[in-house]
Amino acid sequence: MAEVVTEVKRLKYCVNGEWVESATDKYMPVTDSSTGEVFAEAPCCTKEEVEEVVTPEAAVVAEGTEPEVIEKGKKEEEEEAAAKK
């Protein structure tokens, strides 16, 4: 028989490889799909928290290099700007 979860855990969100407590007061339930039981609450992060995670600056990896997608986008922007001159 499955263990019944009585305590609902409040989750953190991950930014730059670290789990951080959200400043939000809004959480959404995380359920066990086989039972429908709520076993945790995930934060509905604030606008600032989301922007911190999804900005290009946040995509810079620990070695100091940017992912190739960002580099490609920067190169395309430079080429477009040069073509307009």
C-alpha positions in Angstrom: 0.0 0.0 0.0 1.3 3.5 -0.9 2.4 5.9 1.8 0.0 8.8 2.4 1.7 12.2 2.3 0.2 14.4 5.0 2.7 17.3 4.8 2.8 19.4 1.6 6.4 20.5 0.9 6.9 24.1 -0.4 9.4 23.9 -3.3 12.1 26.5 -4.3 13.1 27.5 -7.8 16.5 27.1 -9.4 18.6 30.0 -10.7 22.2 29.8 -11.7 22.4 26.2 -10.3 21.1 27.2 -6.8 17.8 26.5 -5.2 16.3 29.8 -4.0 13.2 30.6 -1.9 10.7 32.6 -4.0 9.4 36.0 -2.8 6.0 35.1 -4.1 2.9 34.4 -2.0 1.3 32.3 -4.8 2.0 28.6 -5.1 0.5 25.9 -7.4 -0.2 22.3 -6.3 2.1 19.5 -7.5 0.2 16.2 -7.6 0.9 12.5 -7.9 -0.6 11.6 -11.3 -1.5 8.1 -10.1 -3.5 9.2 -7.1 -4.3 12.9 -7.6 -2.8 13.6 -4.1 -1.1 17.0 -3.6 2.4 16.3 -2.3 4.1 19.7 -2.9 3.6 23.3 -3.9 5.6 25.0 -6.6 6.1 28.7 -6.5 4.5 31.0 -9.1 7.6 33.1 -9.4 7.6 36.9 -9.5 8.2 38.7 -12.7 11.7 39.7 -11.5 12.5 36.1 -10.6 11.5 34.9 -14.1 13.5 37.6 -15.8 16.5 36.7 -13.7 16.3 33.2 -15.0 15.5 33.8 -18.7 17.7 36.8 -19.6 20.6 36.2 -21.9 23.0 37.2 -19.1 21.6 34.3 -17.0 22.4 31.9 -19.9 26.1 32.5 -19.5 27.7 29.3 -18.3 30.2 29.0 -15.5 33.2 28.9 -17.9 32.3 32.4 -19.1 31.2 31.3 -22.5 27.8 32.0 -23.9 25.6 29.2 -25.5 26.0 29.1 -29.3 22.4 30.1 -29.8 23.0 33.5 -28.2 26.2 33.9 -30.1 24.4 33.1 -33.4 21.7 35.7 -32.5 24.3 38.4 -31.8 26.1 37.6 -35.1 22.8 37.9 -37.0 22.0 41.2 -35.4 25.5 42.6 -36.3 25.1 41.4 -39.9 21.6 43.0 -40.2 23.0 46.3 -38.7 25.9 46.2 -41.2 23.6 45.6 -44.1 21.5 48.6 -43.2 24.6 51.0 -43.5 
